[in-house]
Amino acid sequence: MENFKGVKKYAKYSTFKVGDAASKYTLTVGGFSGNADGTMDNCIFCDKLLENGEQTVKLGKKGCDNINKISSDRQQEILTVPGLTVHHDCRRDFINLKSTRWKTSLDVDTEFSTPERGLRSSKPLFKFKENCLFCGQTAKNYKRKRGYDVVCVRTLEFQSSVESSCRERNDKWGEEVLSRIQMAHSYLHAADAVYHAQCNSNFRTSKQMPQTIAKTPEDNLKKRKISYAGRSKNDIAENGFQAIMLRIEKNQKQISIAELVREMEQLCGLDNTYSVVHMKKKIQDYFGKSIMFTEEEGKPSVLTFRDNISPILHNFYNRIGKENKEEEKNLSYQLQHSFLKKTSS
């Protein structure tokens, strides 16, 4: 039995990895039968036979990470590994925080607990409409409809880019944000999720969580009024601008100034977004002579890197050449058809 490695025993639930997949014998741990190829005879959730007629599904890495996180939050002892087969409905009910099938020790609905901060004795509840996606603190101004730098998630692209940033950061903060996204039962924009522009900027530029974020709604209002009296607003805009410049410098694709302004608004909030004119000037100062702007009446300015001008013109010439050849073929066909028609009449 020494070939069986990584076996973890619990009161009821267990999962394991098998060191020798070639072996054909069976090991039973904690009430479950496990085969040497990494499969189980029983569902890890309901303890019933997998082959009882119910639909089954094989878990992937992302699904296992989500299940294990929920199990830990609920103080349960269900652990899964990629490749494990379970009942489809059991998995669905387990990850559904609204389901009453598995009782939890935490009060969760469309909310879930975030990691403890400071000296709090209990974990605060997270609400997508009221708490910042990044720092978990309040993101609502109780004297106005929205806070000073609170932004609503509006697009699916925003969620995808945040998930990418989580993987790039590969740290505790990234894990916290990713776990919040995975807990949402819909897309972030559908859940009316909100975030602080400063937190968003820091998160994407590999900085740490802003120290000005308060821990209570009252402190939040007080500190944000103070911070915006100084340079915080300029810092938010500058950090967002720098993040955008690093991205376009990396891919060096043509893009309009209007698109960059919209991207900055999504990143930093409307109050911290440059105008088209100011954005153009900042870009010119940033890149200098390595870029140029092409302008056409009625159309927005387009940013182009000078090193890419030659390939762009070459591709344009080839495309025009192909189009001209097609036109010549069509014209020749029309002339021949007209000539044959006249000679036959």
N, C-alpha and C positions, 0 to 999 in steps of 0.2 A: 504493500500500500504506500510505499515511499514515493511513488510516482505522482501521487495526488498532492499538488502544491496549492497554497493560498486558500485553504479551507477555513472559513470563518463560521463559528458555531454561535447560534443565538437561541433564544427561548423557543422560537417557532420557525422563523424564516432564515434561510441560509442560501448562499450562492458560492460557487467555487470555480476555479480554473483547474483544468487537468493538465498535468505535466506531460503525460504520455498519451497523445491522442490515438496512437495505434492500438492501444489496449482495448479490449472489448468487454472488460468486466464492469460491474456496476457498483457504485458507492452510494450509501444512504447516509445523509447528514441532516439532523434537525427535522426529521419527518419527511424529507424529500428524497426521491431517488434520482441520482445523477449518473449519467453514462460517461464513459471515458472520452467521448467525442465532444464534450461540453454541453450536451443537451440534458434536459430533465424530463422525467415522466409526469410530474405534477406541475401545475401552474404555481408560480411563487406567490401569487396574490391570494388565490382562493383555496389552494391545497387540493384541488380536484385534478383528476387525470386530464392531460392535455387532449387526448384522443377520446373525448366524450361527445363529440358532435359539434361543439362550439367552434366558432372561427378563431384561428390563432394568428399570431404575428411574430416575426423575428425582430428583436430590438437592435437598433443601431447605436453608435456611440453617443450621438446627441440625445436620443431618447433615454438612454441609460443615465446620462448626466442629469437630465431633468428629473427622472424618477428618484434617483438617489438624493438629489437636493430636496425634493418634496418630502421624502421619507425622513431625512435628517431634521427638517423644520417641524415635522409632526412627531418627532421623537419616537419614530418607529424603526424597526430593524430589518427593513427590506432593502437589500442591495442587489443590483443587477450588473451584468457585464454584456458587452456587445455579442450578438449571436444567440442570446438566450431567447427561447420561445415561450410565449405567454398567451393567455386568452385575450383576444382583442377587446372585449367589453370590460374585462378586469383592468386592463391598462388604462382604458378610456376613463373609467370611473375613478381610478386612483389619482390621475393627474387633474381631474376636474375638481377644483376647490369647492364647488357648490354641492358636490355629491355628499350625501350623508352615509354612504356605504362604509367609509372608513372614518371613524371619529378621530378628531385631532385634538391636541391639547392647546391649539392656538385658535383664536377667533379669526377665521378667514372667510371672505366672500369674494369680491373682486379685489380684495386687499390681501396683503401678506406682510409678514414681519421682515424688517430690514435689520442689518447688523446693529448691535448696540453702539451708541455714540456717547462719549463722556461717562458720567456716573449714573446714568439712568438705570433703575432697577428692573424696568420692564421694557420689552421691545415695542417701539411705536408701530402703528399700522400704516401701511403705505397705500395711498389712493392716487391713482393716475391723474385725476382731475385737480388734485390739490398739492401733491408733492412733486418736487423736481425729480425727473427721471434719473439724474446723475448723482445728486447729493442726498436725495431722500428727504430733505427738509421742506418746509412749507414753501409753496411757490404761488401763493395767492395773497394779494393785498386786500385786507378786509375793509379798507376805506375807499377803495376804488375797485373797478371790475377786475383789473389785472394788476399785477405788480409792475415795478419799474422796468425790469428786464425779463419778464416772464414771456415765454414764447410757446405757442401751441404747435404740436406736431401736425403737419398738414399733408405729408406725402409718404408713400411707401419707401421711396428712395432714401429718405432721412433714416428710417429704421434700418435699412440695409447698410448704410454707411456707418451707423453707430455700432452695429454688430461687427463690422470689419475693424473698427477702431478698438473694440473690446479684445479681439483676437490679437491685434497688433500690440496693444499695451501689455497683455499677458501678465497682469498683476491683480492684486486684491480688488482695487476699484473697478477694473474691467470685469472681473467675475461678478461683482455685485450688480453692475448695470445689466450685464447679460442675463443674470438670473431674474431681474425684474422684467425684462423683455419676454423671457420665456414663460413667466407667470401670467402674462396677459392672455386672455381668452379670445382676443381679436387683434387686429393690427393696431399699432399705437395711435395712429390718426383716428381710427374708429373709436378708440377708448378715450379720446379727448385728452391724451397725455400732454403734460406741460413740462417745461424745463427752464432753468436759469440760463440766460445767454452766456454769462461768465463761466458757469460750470461746463457748458457745452464746449466753449472755446478752450478751457483748460484741459478737458478730457481729450480732445482731438489733437492737441499740441503736446501731449505727453507730460503735462504739468500735473501738479497735485491739486486736490480739492481746494477751492478758495476758502481762506480763513474767515472771510467776512460773512459767510453763510450762517445765519442764526439758527438757534435750536427751538425757538418758540415763535409764534406768529407776531407777538408784540415786539420782541427783539428784532425780528426780521424787518419790520417796518422801520424801526429806529435806526438800525445799522445801514439799511439800504439808502435812507435819506442822507445819512452822513457820507457814505461812500460815493454817492453821485454828486456831492458838493465838490469833490476833488477831482482826481484824474481817472477814476474807475471806468467812466463811460468811454474815455479815450483809449484806455487800456483794452477794453472789450473789443472795440472797433479795430485797434491795431493788431491784436492777437488773431482776430478773425481774418483780417486782410493777409497777415503773414501765412496763415494756414492755407488760404486760397492760392497765394503766390507759389508756395512750395508744391502744391498739387499741379498747377498748370506748367510750372517749370519742369516737372518730372515727365509729364506726357507730351508737352509742347504741341498740343493740338490747337487748331483755329477755334476761337470762341468769341462771341460778341460781348461787348462791355455790359449790355443789358442783362445777359445771362449771369455774369459775374456779380452784378448788383443784386439780382434775385437770390443767388447762392449766399451772398453775405447777409441778406435779410433773414434767410432761413437759419443761418449759423449764429448771428448776433442779435437778431431782433430789429424791428423797424427803426427804433430810436437810435440804434448804433450802426446804421447802414449808410455808406457813402452815397452821394449822388453820382449820376453817370459822369458828369464833368469832373468831379473830384476823384472818382475811381480811375478815370483815364489818366489824370495827372499823376496819381500815386503809382500807377503801373509804369508810366514813362520814367518816373524817378527811380523805380525799383530795378527795371531791366536796362534802362539807358538805350544805347543804339542797337542792342541785340534784337529789338522788336520793331514793328511798324504797324500802323493802323490804316486799314483800308476803309474808305468812306464812300457811300453812294447815296444820292438824294433819296430820302424817304426810307432808308434802311439804316440800322444801327451800325456803329463802328465795330469792326472785327479786328481782333488782335491776332497777329501772325508773327512767328519767329523768323528772322531773316534767313537763318540756316535752312528753313523749310521752304523758302520761296521757289528755289530751283526745282525741287521735286514736284511741287504743286503745279507750276507752270508746265512741266514736262507731262504730267498726267492729264492736264487740261488739253494740251496740244494733241496727245494721243486720242483723247475722247472726241475732240472736234474732228480729227482725221477720220475716225471710224464713222462718225455721223455723216461726214461729207461723202464717204464711199457709199454708204447706204442710200443717200440722196441721189448720187450719180447712177446707181443701179436702178432705182425707181424711175428716174427720168428717162434712162435708156429703154426701159421696158415700155414706158408710155409712148415714146417715139416709135418704137417698133410696132406696137399695137395699132397706133394711128396710121402708120404707113401701110400695113397689111390691110387695114380696113378700107383705105382709099383705093388700093390696087385691085381689090376684089369687087369693088362697086362699079 
